[in-house]
Each structure stands twice: as structure tokens, then as C-alpha cells.
Amino acid sequence: MPALPRPAPRLLVLTLALLAWAGPLAAQEPPAAPARPTLAVLPLRGAFQVPRPGAGAGPALGPDAPPARPAQPRPMLVMETQIYQRITMALFRTGRFQLIEREQLPAVLREGAFEHAGLVDDATAAALGKQAGASQVLVGTFTGGIGHSVVVQTGFFGRRTREESWPGHLEVRLRLVATETGAISEPILVHATSQDSTYYHSYEKLLDDLTRALEQETAVRFPMTGTVIKVLSDREVLVDLGRAQQLQKGAGFQLVEQGEAVVHPVTGRLIQGERKVLTDLKVAEVGEESSTLRITGSRVPLRVGQQVVQAGPAAP
């Protein structure tokens, strides 16, 4: 068997030099950004009265017409579905969670059996979420309704005018349940209101107000976190947050450093180290998937892989 050719001495030296140079780079590779928590939203339960205009006796229009007679309330399943869709939309738009699609939830939810089974306890909700591969489950209840009022006024020369309004109100109580531990978060209470001269517009405005209120509450409860993906200068960095996460120009952030985790000497449980704030930053430019943050506090060394946490709302 012929002997294999030996590499030229110069080539061998160059190869060893490249390996020695690449080794430290691999060791300094920035840590992967933490994944967003996966969330399964279960259908909500509640009571909601939604009257629909019915045919009344007497003239249909004019100040002398009687108030519209409410028909039977809408089927509860319709309202539950609307609220469920608005809640998932609000949570998706905040970018704080990775939502589990409804089709990926356990069969008991897809087949509609859950809707008729009544409320489930937190342990059952956690089991359903874990089966779907979620780290947290959102459960809750709602109450509210849409009313109807008519005001008839007499003006100059005895002229009478009539104003109809459909005021709506909605209260949603939500809580997060961790699927692994069963721990329950502090309840999230969201209020929504609306009023319009037509029932349909009041109903839509009520759901719109619910979406806005939940987005704001979620932003406060779960501060936005991101990762430095590029150092632009000694005072500016590029992070992996943008309009997709509802980031706004002027929002305040903090550059943080997570302390080393410690193993509890008795229970053996891993305890996260204390988070240290390095400096303050502000959003200077917002892109679709990335944004520029500028240091507003003390100057500190910047590097790829550092974490930023939202510190406050956008500046006026």
C-alpha cells in the first residue's frame, strides 16, 4: 500500500495556527437568547347578556317609537369564542409568549367537549397544557353585557328628539398556571367599556377595548426582554426586538447581567442568581425585527449576547 503524502511543513503550521485561533472564538460564542414561554389559552367561562333588537309594536322610527324589544341573548358559545379570539390576538401582538395553536391542544378541546364540561380546576388545566407542550396555561372567567337606553327630549316649538345608546361593559379575570409546578400567578383583571348609538358598533368597540386593555396589562406584567445581537458603537447596540413585539421609540430598557445559579444545599433545587443592572438604555430607532438602543446611563462594556429588559413605558 503506497504511503500517504505528508503535508507540507508550511501548510501544517498554517492549519495549527487556524485551529488555535478558532478555539477561543468558539468558546466565546454568545449564549442563545432565551426562548419565549409557550402558552396555551383555554376557553373562558362566564355570563354575558347581549340583547339584539327585536320588532317592537308601533312605529319603527321617530321620537314616539317605543324602545327596541330585546330578543333572547346570543348563544353563550358565540360570545366565548369572540372573547377567546380577542385574548389570543392581544397576547400574540405583545410578543411576550409563544402561543400554542388551538389545533395543537388536546382532543378534548378540539372536539368541543371542554365547552360543555364546565370549569376545570387548575390541576386539570395544567395537565391539559402540559399535554399540549406548553409551559404555562391561561384560564379565566368573564362577566358583562350590553344594555339599551332611550332618551327623548323636547326642544323649541315642542319638537321632540330621541337618542338611543347601547352601553357595554366587560370584566375578564385571568390567571396563569405553570404546567410543571402548578404554581398560579396573581390574577390579571381587565375591564372594557363601550357605548354607541347602534348595538353592533357598541359590541365591536367593547371587544376592541378588551384587546387594548389586555395588551397594556400584559406589557406591564411581563416586561419585554431581548438580546444584544450587534454592538454598533460604545453607546449603541442592536437588539432582537421590534415592531413585531409592539416596541415603541423612546421606551426605557436596562442592560442586565444574570448572576450565577446556586444549588440549594438542603433541597437541591436550582436557585437563579440575582439580576444585576449594568446601565440604562432608550430605544432610538425601531425596525420590524430589530431595533437600536442607546445608552442613557453610565457607559459600560458592550458585547453580543447581553440581555436587555424593559424598564418603563415610552417617553412622551
SVG drawing of the C-alpha trace seen along z (x, -y; Angstrom):
<svg xmlns="http://www.w3.org/2000/svg" viewBox="-98 -77 106 79">
<polyline fill="none" stroke="black" stroke-width="0.4" points="0.0,0.0 1.6,-3.3 2.3,-5.8 0.1,-8.8 1.8,-12.1 2.9,-14.2 1.5,-17.7 4.0,-20.4 5.5,-21.9 4.2,-25.4 0.7,-24.1 0.8,-22.2 1.9,-25.2 -0.9,-27.3 -3.5,-24.7 -2.4,-24.5 -2.4,-28.3 -6.0,-28.5 -7.2,-25.9 -5.5,-27.8 -7.2,-31.0 -10.7,-29.4 -10.7,-27.7 -11.1,-30.9 -13.8,-32.2 -15.8,-29.0 -15.5,-29.3 -16.6,-33.0 -19.7,-32.2 -22.6,-34.3 -25.3,-32.3 -28.5,-31.6 -31.4,-34.0 -33.9,-32.6 -37.0,-31.3 -40.4,-32.9 -42.5,-30.9 -45.1,-28.7 -48.7,-29.4 -51.9,-27.5 -55.1,-29.6 -58.1,-27.6 -61.6,-28.7 -63.1,-31.1 -66.4,-30.7 -68.8,-33.5 -72.1,-35.2 -72.7,-37.9 -76.1,-39.3 -76.1,-40.6 -79.6,-41.8 -80.5,-42.0 -83.0,-44.5 -86.4,-42.9 -89.5,-44.0 -91.5,-46.4 -95.1,-47.5 -95.9,-50.9 -93.8,-53.0 -90.3,-51.7 -88.7,-55.2 -89.1,-58.7 -89.2,-60.0 -92.5,-58.4 -91.3,-54.9 -91.0,-52.5 -87.6,-51.1 -86.5,-48.2 -87.5,-45.0 -84.5,-42.8 -84.6,-39.3 -83.1,-36.2 -79.4,-36.6 -76.9,-35.3 -75.8,-31.7 -73.1,-31.8 -70.7,-29.8 -70.6,-32.7 -69.5,-35.2 -67.0,-32.8 -65.4,-32.3 -65.2,-36.1 -63.5,-36.8 -61.2,-33.8 -60.1,-35.1 -59.5,-38.6 -57.5,-37.4 -55.2,-35.2 -54.9,-38.1 -53.8,-40.5 -51.3,-38.1 -49.9,-37.3 -49.4,-41.0 -47.5,-41.7 -44.8,-39.2 -44.4,-38.1 -45.5,-34.5 -45.3,-31.7 -48.9,-30.7 -50.0,-27.1 -52.4,-26.9 -55.9,-25.7 -55.4,-22.7 -52.4,-21.6 -54.4,-21.5 -55.7,-18.1 -58.5,-16.4 -61.0,-17.2 -60.7,-20.9 -60.7,-20.4 -63.8,-18.3 -65.7,-20.8 -66.2,-18.6 -64.5,-21.2 -67.1,-23.8 -69.8,-21.7 -67.9,-20.3 -67.9,-23.4 -65.0,-25.0 -61.9,-22.9 -59.6,-23.2 -56.1,-24.5 -54.5,-21.0 -56.6,-19.8 -55.7,-22.9 -52.0,-22.4 -52.3,-18.7 -54.0,-19.8 -51.4,-22.4 -48.5,-20.0 -50.1,-17.5 -50.0,-20.3 -46.4,-21.1 -47.0,-24.4 -45.0,-25.7 -48.0,-27.8 -51.8,-27.7 -54.1,-30.7 -57.5,-30.2 -60.2,-32.6 -63.8,-33.9 -65.7,-36.9 -68.9,-38.8 -70.6,-41.7 -73.3,-42.7 -74.7,-45.3 -77.6,-47.5 -80.0,-49.7 -81.3,-53.1 -83.6,-55.7 -83.7,-59.4 -86.5,-61.6 -86.1,-65.3 -88.5,-68.2 -86.9,-71.2 -88.1,-74.5 -91.6,-74.6 -92.3,-71.3 -90.0,-69.4 -89.1,-66.1 -85.8,-64.2 -84.8,-60.7 -81.4,-59.3 -80.6,-55.6 -77.5,-54.2 -76.1,-50.7 -73.6,-50.9 -71.4,-47.8 -69.2,-46.6 -66.9,-43.6 -64.7,-42.2 -62.2,-39.5 -60.3,-37.7 -57.3,-35.7 -54.6,-33.6 -51.5,-31.8 -50.8,-28.2 -47.3,-26.7 -47.7,-23.2 -44.7,-21.8 -45.2,-23.1 -48.9,-24.0 -47.9,-27.5 -50.6,-30.1 -49.8,-33.7 -51.5,-36.7 -54.9,-37.2 -55.0,-39.6 -58.1,-41.8 -59.1,-43.6 -62.0,-46.0 -63.5,-47.1 -66.3,-49.5 -68.1,-50.9 -71.1,-53.0 -72.6,-53.6 -75.9,-54.5 -76.1,-51.1 -75.8,-47.7 -73.4,-46.2 -70.8,-49.1 -71.0,-49.0 -70.4,-45.3 -67.3,-45.7 -66.0,-48.6 -66.3,-46.6 -64.1,-43.8 -61.6,-46.3 -61.3,-47.9 -60.8,-44.5 -57.9,-43.9 -56.2,-47.2 -56.6,-46.8 -55.2,-43.3 -52.2,-44.4 -51.4,-47.2 -51.8,-45.0 -49.6,-42.3 -46.9,-44.8 -46.9,-45.9 -47.0,-42.4 -44.4,-40.9 -41.6,-43.3 -40.1,-42.9 -36.7,-41.1 -34.3,-40.9 -30.7,-40.1 -27.9,-42.2 -27.2,-40.9 -24.7,-43.5 -22.6,-46.2 -22.9,-49.4 -20.7,-51.7 -19.5,-52.2 -23.0,-53.6 -25.4,-51.8 -26.5,-48.2 -28.8,-46.3 -31.3,-44.0 -33.7,-41.4 -36.9,-43.4 -39.0,-45.5 -42.5,-46.3 -43.3,-42.6 -43.2,-42.9 -45.0,-46.2 -41.8,-48.0 -42.1,-51.8 -39.5,-54.5 -38.4,-56.1 -39.1,-53.0 -36.7,-52.6 -34.6,-49.5 -31.9,-48.2 -28.9,-46.2 -28.7,-43.4 -26.5,-40.6 -27.8,-37.4 -25.9,-36.1 -24.7,-32.6 -27.3,-30.0 -26.8,-28.3 -27.9,-24.8 -29.8,-24.8 -27.8,-22.8 -30.9,-21.1 -33.5,-20.7 -31.1,-20.5 -33.3,-23.0 -31.5,-25.3 -32.0,-28.9 -31.4,-31.6 -28.7,-34.2 -29.6,-37.8 -30.0,-40.0 -27.7,-43.0 -28.5,-46.2 -25.4,-47.5 -26.9,-50.6 -29.9,-52.3 -30.8,-52.5 -33.5,-54.0 -35.0,-52.9 -33.6,-55.2 -34.8,-53.5 -37.4,-50.8 -37.3,-48.2 -39.5,-45.3 -37.5,-42.6 -34.6,-44.6 -34.1,-48.0 -31.3,-50.3 -30.9,-51.1 -28.7,-53.9 -27.1,-54.1 -28.5,-56.9 -26.8,-55.9 -23.2,-55.2 -21.0,-53.8 -20.2,-50.1 -18.6,-47.5 -21.0,-46.2 -20.9,-42.7 -23.1,-40.4 -25.3,-38.1 -26.1,-40.6 -29.7,-40.8 -31.9,-43.9 -35.2,-44.2 -37.9,-46.8 -37.8,-49.3 -40.8,-51.6 -43.3,-52.9 -42.4,-55.0 -41.3,-58.6 -43.8,-61.3"/>
</svg>
